[in-house]
Amino acid sequence: MTKLYCDTSNLNEIRNCLKKFDVRGVTTNPSIMRKEGVKNYKLHCKKILKLTKDKPLSVEVFADKEEEIIDQAYKISKWSKSVYVKVPVINTNGIFLGKVIKKLNSSKIKLNITAVFTLNQIEKIKKSINGKTPVIVSIFCGRIADSGIDPEPLMLEAKKIFKKYKNVEILWASVREIFNFYQAKRVKSDIITIPPTLIKKIKSKKISLNEYSKKTVEQFFDDGRKSNFKL
C-alpha cells in the first residue's frame, strides 16, 4: 500500500491534512520554507513536529560542503526520533555525496535521500547504505516527466534494486497532477508526497467523465454570457 505524505511547511495545511485525510507523514525543504516566509528554520520545524508527533517528518539540510551537511544532519536528527534528515544525492557541483550518506547511515541517522533522478544515482545509493538504518529514496518523478521521460520504469527498477532492503522505502516525489498518485500506486511506490491542494482533490468526491464534460461546457457557456461577448 502506498502511503500518502503531505509536502508543505504550512502549519494550518499540515494540521488539516492530518485531521481530515489519511496522511502518514510530512516532507518539506528549504524552497518550500522560503515560499512560506519561514524565518527561523529550527523553530518552525519544531512547530511542525508538535503536529506530526510520532509520524515521520523529513527535514532537509541547506548546506553544500560535505562537512557542513554532516554537521547539520547531526543537529537535525536530534530534534526528534521521528525526523528523517533529507540530504541531496549530489552537491551543486554534481558530485555524488556517497561519503556523507555512508557516514550518516552508519551513524544510525534516518535519511531521506532527495533529488534522485537517475538509475546510476540509485545504484550508488545502494552501495553507500546498510540494511538496517531507515532510508527513504526520493525519486523526483514529476521533474523527470517534465523532461519528457516516463518515470515509472525507473521507479520499478528502484523497487527491484532495494527489494531485499527492508529498511529502504521508495518515494514518488515532485508531484504535478492527480494522475501521479495513481501512477505511484501502480508501480507500488512505498510513499508519495503531495502538496495539500492536490491531496484535497484526491480525497474529494469523483464525478463521471460525462458529468465533467457537461460541467466544462457549462463553465465556458456561463463565462461567455457573463462577458457579453459579441460577434
RARADA-V147201 format. One line per field, one symbol per residue. burial: I if it has 24 or more other C-alpha atoms within 12 Angstrom, else O. A space follows every 10 residues. Layout:
# RARADA-V147201
burial = ???
This chain:
# RARADA-V147201
burial = OIIIIIIIII IOIIIOIIOO IOIIIIIIII OOIOOOOOOO IIOIIIOIIO IIOOIIIIII IIOIOIOOII OIIIOIIOII OIIIIIIIII IOOOOIIIII IIIIIOOIII IIIIIIIIOO IIIIIIOIII OOIIIIIIII IIIIIOOOOO IIIIIIOIIO IIOOOOIIII IIIIIIIIOI IOIIIOIIII IIIIIIOIII OOOOOOOOOO OOOOOOOOOO OOOOOOOOOO O
